[in-house]
Amino acid sequence: MPAAAKRSSAFLVGIAIGVFLLGAAVIVPLTVAREEALASRDRSMVPAAATYPAPDLTLFNLQGDPVALSDYRGLVVLVNNWATWCPPCRAEMPDLLAYYEAHAEEGFVVVAIDAGETEADVRAFVGQYQLTFPVWLDPAMDALVAFQNPNLPNSYVIDREGTVRLTWTGPINRTVLERYVTPLLER
């Protein structure tokens, strides 16, 4: 092979290696940044610890019966305040349902309290998402007042004795529920 051809081949190999290294230098930081963003998103779902009595709250279920949080004493209850028009509320419902169905036999229940909407809107939502946990109507938004949090969604975990133990403002997912709620079921 002539010397000029060898130099040309070596030059092309050098360029190829340089492009590869440059690509790696760009991809690795982007991958790390993506992993850090995902981790920080999970950190934003870390609940606040709490220790106060659950509010004395009585509303109506979709069957028109009065229901109270105290009716669930002895169970671990996740109260979820939500609305059909709220995108994060809609996004978390499949995870709430999956967690509920996986842990109901362990004495766990989700009580989903709709904030201020009509029964027809709530029924349509429940049918669309095939919700199997209790859904309560709250036309006057009493639950938002009782829990002193007007933001949606918000969630509260009440232990078997009726004490609020965990609180979230914003959507939660099944991974976070497994991490923080499951230990309360084991007590």
C-alpha positions in Angstrom: 0.0 0.0 0.0 1.4 3.4 -0.9 2.4 5.7 1.9 -0.3 8.3 0.9 -3.0 5.7 1.2 -1.8 4.6 4.6 -1.8 8.2 5.8 -5.3 8.6 4.4 -6.6 5.4 6.1 -4.9 6.4 9.4 -6.5 9.9 9.1 -10.0 8.4 8.6 -9.6 6.0 11.5 -8.4 8.9 13.6 -11.5 10.9 12.6 -13.8 8.0 13.3 -12.3 7.5 16.8 -12.6 11.2 17.4 -16.3 11.3 16.4 -16.9 8.2 18.6 -15.3 9.8 21.6 -17.1 13.1 21.0 -20.4 11.2 20.8 -19.6 9.4 24.1 -18.7 12.7 25.7 -22.2 14.0 24.8 -24.2 10.8 25.5 -22.8 10.0 28.9 -23.7 13.4 30.5 -27.2 13.3 29.0 -27.8 9.8 30.3 -26.6 10.9 33.8 -28.8 14.0 33.6 -31.8 11.9 32.7 -31.2 9.5 35.6 -30.8 12.4 38.0 -34.1 14.0 36.7 -35.9 10.7 37.2 -34.5 10.3 40.7 -35.5 13.9 41.6 -39.0 13.2 40.3 -39.2 10.3 42.7 -37.9 12.5 45.5 -40.6 15.0 44.8 -43.1 12.2 45.6 -41.6 11.6 49.1 -44.4 12.0 51.6 -44.3 14.3 54.5 -44.4 12.4 57.8 -47.3 13.4 60.0 -48.8 12.4 63.4 -52.2 13.9 63.9 -55.8 12.5 64.2 -57.6 12.1 61.0 -60.4 14.7 60.6 -63.9 13.7 61.5 -65.2 13.7 57.9 -68.6 12.4 56.8 -69.7 12.6 53.1 -71.8 10.5 50.7 -70.7 7.6 48.5 -72.0 7.0 44.9 -74.9 4.9 46.3 -76.1 8.0 48.3 -75.2 6.5 51.6 -73.4 8.6 54.3 -69.9 7.4 55.0 -67.2 8.6 57.4 -63.5 8.1 57.7 -64.1 6.6 61.1 -66.0 3.8 59.4 -62.6 2.5 58.2 -60.9 2.3 61.7 -58.8 -0.8 61.8 -57.7 -0.4 58.1 -54.9 1.6 56.6 -56.7 4.3 54.5 -55.3 6.4 51.7 -57.6 9.4 51.3 -57.1 10.9 47.8 -58.7 14.3 47.0 -59.0 14.7 43.3 -61.2 16.0 40.4 -62.0 14.7 36.9 -60.6 17.8 35.2 -57.2 17.5 37.0 -54.5 15.9 34.7 -52.2 14.8 37.6 -55.3 13.3 39.3 -56.2 11.3 36.2 -52.6 10.2 35.8 -52.3 8.7 39.3 -55.6 6.8 39.3 -54.3 3.7 37.5 -51.5 3.4 40.1 -53.9 4.0 43.0 -56.2 1.3 41.7 -53.3 -1.2 41.1 -51.9 -0.7 44.6 -55.4 -1.0 46.1 -56.2 -4.2 44.3 -52.8 -5.6 45.3 -53.1 -4.8 49.0 -56.9 -4.7 49.8 -56.7 -8.2 51.5 -54.0 -6.7 53.9 -56.5 -4.2 55.3 -55.8 -1.4 52.9 -58.4 0.9 51.2 -58.3 4.0 49.0 -61.0 6.5 49.6 -61.2 8.8 46.6 -63.0 12.0 47.4 -64.0 14.1 44.4 -63.7 17.8 44.9 -66.9 19.6 44.0 -68.1 17.9 40.8 -71.5 16.5 39.8 -72.4 12.9 40.5 -72.8 12.3 36.8 -69.2 13.5 36.1 -67.8 11.4 38.9 -69.8 8.3 37.8 -68.5 8.6 34.2 -64.9 8.9 35.5 -65.3 5.9 37.8 -66.7 3.9 34.8 -63.9 5.0 32.5 -61.2 4.1 34.9 -63.0 1.0 36.3 -62.4 2.1 39.9 -63.2 -0.5 42.4 -62.3 1.4 45.6 -64.8 3.7 47.4 -65.5 7.0 45.8 -67.1 9.8 47.7 -68.8 12.9 46.5 -67.8 16.2 48.1 -69.8 19.0 46.4 -68.9 21.6 49.1 -65.2 20.5 49.1 -65.3 19.8 52.8 -62.4 17.4 52.6 -60.1 20.1 51.2 -61.0 22.2 54.2 -60.7 19.3 56.7 -57.2 18.5 55.5 -56.3 22.1 55.1 -55.0 21.7 51.5 -56.8 23.2 48.5 -54.3 21.7 46.0 -55.2 18.7 43.8 -54.4 16.0 44.0 -53.5 15.5 47.6 -53.3 12.3 49.6 -53.2 11.2 53.2 -52.4 7.8 54.7 -54.3 7.1 57.9 -53.1 4.2 60.1 -55.3 1.5 61.7 -55.8 3.7 64.8 -57.0 6.8 62.9 -53.8 8.8 62.9 -52.6 10.5 59.7 -49.1 9.2 59.1 -48.1 10.4 55.5 -49.2 13.3 53.3 -48.6 14.2 49.7 -49.5 17.2 47.6 -49.2 16.2 43.9 -49.5 12.9 42.1 -48.0 9.7 43.4 -47.2 6.4 41.7 -47.2 2.7 42.7 -43.4 2.6 43.3 -43.8 5.4 45.9 -46.8 3.7 47.5 -45.0 0.4 47.8 -42.0 2.2 49.4 -43.9 4.3 51.9 -47.4 2.7 52.5 -46.6 -1.0 52.5 -44.5 -0.8 55.7 -47.7 0.6 57.5 -49.6 -2.4 56.3 -47.1 -4.7 58.0 -47.6 -3.2 61.4 
